Amino acid sequence: MINVTLIGTGGMIPLPNRFLASCLIEYNGKSILIDCGEGCQISLHKGKLSINKIEVILITHCHADHITGLPGLLLTIGNQSRTEPLYIMGPKGSYEIINSLLMVCGYLPFEVRIIEISDDKPVQFEHIGLNITSIPLSHHISCLGYSLELKLKPHFLPEKAKKLNIPVGFWRLLHNGENIQIDDNTITPNMVLGEERNPIKISYVTDTRPTKYINEVVKDSDLFICEGMYGDDEQYENALDKKHMLFSEAANIAKAANVKELWLTHYSPSLKNPEDYIENTTKIFSNTFTGFDLMTKKITSK
């Protein structure tokens, strides 16, 4: 099971009822934080979400509203006696900026490992048991989205194992993909497993114009979290100039990419009531929701 929580849903500046856009992905007792703007840890505390379980912080880009919460968050984590390394990963050019920002932390009792990811094409890596793919975006500076997948093992079929007289002690090995030997017979996993299962997939994209990489990487996501800086289609020229997206553009991506559910986030401070514009999205992609701070969803195995 994966738990997804929007820590904040605002863009540019935090508001009294809307912190800056950030997301927490929890799996198997550990978590990945996407972005960390001003006030991020306050919202985490309000949601009673464990800060010390964060293993990786994925940064979309190094604008202030996405990174200036890092020093305070890391100091709080340090005060909770953490000693294990913590990874911060972001696009090209982020190492120097983040490293400079962390100078105000002084001493931390754990190592911070800053890793830059190429923005030329999607890059795949793994953390906390999830397969992660970066998504090159189109903003004023180097910017990345992220898609996280949990691969699901095929179901083990006990009735097949019993027909083959396979002792129960070997079942786990077969389910983990290992061959076993019984007398002179080799038993392979495909002999006792069901069909391949689609992974659980969560994708997160903010601060960008639509790009081909978004459609390609977020395809078939169970949950697609996408920026909706502006709700009104009349704001198109503004979105084009500032390299952000309209609600309707996010909906068109969701439809084209065959995702199951769309959450909008990263609203303009001037967008007081995002729900007033939801019809601009649902008429294109019906399963759309306007995100709000601490909105959460548990995604379970299929």
C-alpha positions in Angstrom: 0.0 0.0 0.0 1.2 3.5 -0.9 -0.1 6.6 1.0 -0.1 9.9 -0.9 -0.6 13.3 0.9 -0.5 16.8 -0.6 1.5 18.8 2.0 0.6 22.0 0.3 -1.1 23.1 -2.9 -0.1 26.8 -3.4 2.3 28.4 -5.9 4.6 31.4 -5.4 3.7 32.4 -1.8 2.2 30.6 1.1 -1.3 31.7 2.2 -3.0 31.3 5.6 -5.0 28.3 4.3 -2.7 27.1 1.6 1.0 26.1 2.0 3.3 25.8 -0.9 3.0 22.8 -3.2 4.6 19.7 -1.9 3.8 16.0 -1.7 4.6 13.1 0.6 4.7 9.5 -0.7 4.8 6.9 2.1 5.6 3.2 1.5 6.8 0.4 3.7 7.6 2.6 6.7 9.6 5.1 4.7 8.7 8.2 2.7 9.8 10.4 -0.2 9.1 14.2 0.0 8.6 16.1 -3.3 9.7 19.7 -2.9 10.1 21.7 0.4 9.0 25.3 0.2 8.6 27.7 3.1 6.4 26.3 5.9 6.5 22.7 4.6 7.3 21.2 7.9 4.5 23.1 9.6 2.0 21.4 7.3 3.7 18.1 7.9 3.3 18.6 11.6 -0.4 19.6 11.2 -1.0 16.4 9.3 0.8 14.4 12.0 3.1 13.0 9.4 6.5 11.5 10.4 9.4 13.8 9.3 12.0 11.3 10.4 10.8 8.7 8.0 11.8 10.8 5.0 14.6 9.1 3.1 14.7 11.1 -0.1 13.6 14.7 -1.0 12.9 15.1 -4.7 13.2 18.7 -5.9 11.4 19.8 -9.0 13.4 22.9 -9.4 15.3 25.6 -7.4 12.8 28.4 -7.3 12.3 29.7 -3.7 8.8 28.4 -3.3 10.1 24.9 -3.8 13.3 24.7 -1.7 13.5 27.4 1.0 11.9 25.1 3.6 14.9 22.7 3.4 17.1 24.2 6.2 14.4 24.2 8.8 13.2 20.7 7.9 16.7 19.2 8.0 17.4 20.9 11.4 14.2 19.4 12.8 15.1 16.0 11.4 18.6 16.4 13.1 16.9 17.2 16.4 15.1 13.8 16.2 18.5 12.0 16.4 18.7 10.9 12.8 22.1 9.5 11.8 21.3 7.8 8.5 22.1 9.7 5.3 19.3 11.6 3.6 19.2 12.1 -0.2 18.2 15.3 -1.9 17.8 14.9 -5.7 17.1 17.6 -8.2 17.7 18.8 -11.8 21.0 20.0 -13.3 22.3 23.0 -11.5 20.6 22.2 -8.2 23.8 21.0 -6.3 25.4 24.4 -5.8 22.1 26.2 -4.9 21.0 23.6 -2.4 24.4 23.2 -0.9 24.6 27.0 -0.4 21.2 27.0 1.2 22.1 24.3 3.7 25.1 26.3 4.9 22.7 28.0 7.4 22.1 24.7 9.0 25.5 24.5 10.6 26.1 21.0 12.0 23.7 18.2 11.1 24.2 14.7 12.7 23.5 13.0 9.4 25.0 13.2 5.9 23.0 15.0 3.2 23.8 13.6 -0.2 22.8 16.0 -3.0 22.5 14.3 -6.4 21.8 16.1 -9.7 19.6 14.4 -12.4 20.0 15.1 -16.1 17.2 17.1 -17.6 17.9 16.0 -21.2 15.7 12.9 -21.0 13.9 10.7 -18.4 16.2 9.1 -15.9 15.3 6.0 -13.9 16.5 5.2 -10.3 15.2 3.4 -7.2 14.5 4.5 -3.6 12.5 3.0 -0.7 11.4 0.1 -2.9 9.9 2.4 -5.6 11.1 2.7 -9.2 11.3 6.5 -10.0 11.4 8.1 -13.4 12.3 11.8 -13.8 10.3 13.9 -16.3 12.1 16.8 -18.1 9.7 19.8 -18.0 9.5 23.2 -19.7 9.9 26.1 -17.2 12.2 29.1 -16.9 14.9 27.1 -15.3 15.8 23.4 -15.3 12.8 21.5 -13.9 11.7 17.9 -13.4 8.6 16.0 -12.6 8.6 12.5 -11.1 6.7 9.3 -11.6 6.9 6.6 -8.9 6.1 3.0 -9.5 5.6 0.0 -7.2 6.1 -3.2 -9.1 3.6 -5.9 -7.9 4.5 -9.6 -7.9 2.1 -11.9 -9.7 -0.2 -13.7 -7.2 1.0 -17.0 -5.9 -1.5 -19.8 -6.8 -1.4 -22.4 -4.0 -3.6 -24.8 -5.9 -0.9 -25.1 -8.6 1.8 -25.7 -6.0 -0.3 -28.4 -4.4 -0.9 -30.2 -7.7 2.9 -30.2 -8.2 3.4 -31.5 -4.7 5.7 -28.6 -3.8 6.4 -28.4 0.0 5.1 -25.2 1.6 8.6 -24.3 2.6 9.5 -23.6 -1.0 6.5 -21.4 -1.8 8.1 -18.1 -0.7 11.2 -18.8 -2.8 9.1 -19.3 -5.9 7.0 -16.2 -5.2 10.2 -14.2 -5.0 11.2 -15.4 -8.5 13.6 -18.2 -7.6 13.8 -21.6 -9.2 13.8 -24.6 -6.9 15.0 -28.2 -7.3 12.9 -31.1 -6.1 14.6 -34.5 -6.7 15.5 -34.3 -10.4 12.8 -31.7 -11.3 13.4 -27.9 -11.6 10.4 -25.9 -10.6 10.2 -22.4 -12.0 8.1 -19.5 -10.7 5.9 -19.3 -13.8 4.6 -22.8 -13.0 2.9 -21.5 -9.8 2.3 -17.8 -10.4 -0.6 -15.9 -11.9 -0.6 -13.3 -14.6 1.7 -10.2 -14.6 0.2 -7.3 -12.6 0.3 -3.7 -13.5 2.4 -1.6 -11.1 0.9 1.1 -8.8 1.9 4.4 -10.4 1.9 7.9 -9.0 3.1 10.9 -11.1 3.7 14.5 -9.9 4.3 17.5 -12.2 4.4 21.2 -11.5 5.8 24.4 -13.0 5.8 23.6 -16.7 4.1 23.9 -20.0 2.7 20.7 -21.5 5.5 18.5 -23.0 5.8 15.2 -24.8 7.7 13.7 -21.9 4.8 14.3 -19.5 2.4 12.3 -21.6 4.9 9.5 -22.2 6.1 9.0 -18.6 2.8 9.6 -16.7 0.9 7.2 -19.0 -1.5 4.8 -17.1 -0.8 6.4 -13.7 -3.2 5.5 -11.0 -2.9 9.0 -9.7 -1.6 12.0 -11.7 -0.9 15.1 -9.6 -0.5 18.1 -11.9 -0.2 21.8 -11.6 -3.2 24.0 -12.3 -1.9 27.4 -11.9 -4.9 29.0 -13.6 -8.5 27.9 -13.7 -9.7 30.2 -16.3 -8.9 29.5 -20.0 -8.7 33.2 -20.6 -5.4 33.1 -18.6 -3.7 31.2 -21.5 -1.4 34.0 -22.5 -0.3 34.4 -18.8 0.3 30.7 -18.5 2.3 30.7 -21.7 4.5 33.6 -20.6 5.1 32.3 -17.1 5.5 28.7 -18.2 2.6 27.3 -16.1 -0.5 25.4 -17.0 -4.3 25.8 -17.1 -6.7 23.4 -15.5 -7.9 22.4 -19.0 -4.3 21.7 -20.1 -3.8 19.4 -17.1 -7.1 17.6 -18.0 -6.0 17.1 -21.7 -2.8 15.5 -20.5 -4.7 13.2 -18.1 -7.1 12.2 -20.9 -4.3 11.6 -23.4 -2.2 9.6 -20.9 -5.1 7.4 -19.8 -4.5 8.1 -16.1 -7.1 7.0 -13.6 -7.4 10.1 -11.4 -6.2 13.7 -11.6 -5.5 16.0 -8.7 -4.8 19.7 -9.4 -2.3 21.6 -7.3 0.1 24.6 -7.4 -2.6 27.3 -7.6 -1.9 30.9 -8.3 -2.3 33.0 -5.1 -5.0 34.9 -7.0 -7.0 31.7 -7.4 -9.0 31.8 -4.2 -11.5 29.1 -5.0 -10.1 26.5 -7.4 -13.3 24.5 -7.2 -15.1 27.3 -9.1 -13.3 26.3 -12.2 -13.5 22.5 -11.9 -15.9 22.2 -14.8 -13.1 23.5 -17.1 -11.4 20.2 -16.3 -14.2 17.7 -15.7 -15.7 18.3 -19.1 -12.4 17.0 -20.5 -11.4 14.5 -17.9 -14.3 13.6 -15.5 -12.3 12.0 -12.6 -10.6 15.3 -11.6 -10.3 16.7 -8.1 -9.1 20.1 -6.9 -6.4 19.3 -4.4 -6.2 20.9 -1.0 -3.6 20.9 1.8 -3.4 17.5 3.5 -5.6 15.8 1.0 -4.7 12.1 1.2 -5.3 8.8 -0.6 -4.3 5.2 0.1 -3.5 3.2 -3.1 -3.6 -0.5 -2.5 -2.6 -3.5 -4.5 -4.8 -4.5 -7.4 
